[in-house]
Amino acid sequence: MKPATFLIAAMLLGGCAHSLSGEEGLMKAIEGSVSLPKEAAPFGRYRRHYTWAKDDPDTVMAVYALGGKPKRLWLPEDEMPIVLDGGCTVVTFRYHLKSKLISDLRCN
């Protein structure tokens, strides 16, 4: 690849709003700031799913669900879990990038 072509590609990719490495850091930041409802299970028991909110590009939607190996996953919106259970087996919330605030935190 010619140096000029590489430089242009790097500049274009560097300007992307969301990157996979950025999403990993974002998940860590969210997990460091979220306080689960008192009825919820301990944080480490949840499988944590994240995606960008379609209605707001500066908002992350999160679904924490019990079951399966606990870990964090960044998924396309159409692969996010659809949950019909009640109680705190599932916790959902939204994280706003600009304000770094969590909203709509609730057990399902």
MOLINSUL-V93237 format. One line per field, one symbol per residue. phi: phi as a letter, one per 30 degrees, with the letter a starting at -180 (. if undefined). psi: psi as a letter, one per 40 degrees, with the letter a starting at -180 (. if undefined). burial: I if it has 16 or more other C-alpha atoms within 10 Angstrom, else O. Layout:
phi=???
psi=???
burial=???
This chain:
phi=.deddddddddddddddbbdddddddddddddcdcdeddddeedccdccbaddddadcbccbbcbdjiddacbcbdedcddcccdcicdbbbabccddchccbhdadd
psi=hiddddddddddddehdhiddddddddddddeehhiideiiideeihhhiihhdehefhhhihhhiiihhiihhiideeiihheiiafehhiiihhddefihifhii.
burial=OOOOOOOOOOOOOOOOOOOOOOIOOIIOOIOOOOOIOOOIIOOOIIIIIIIIIOOOOOIIIIIIIIOOOOOIIIOOOOOIOOOOOOOIIIIIIIIIOOOOOIOOIOII
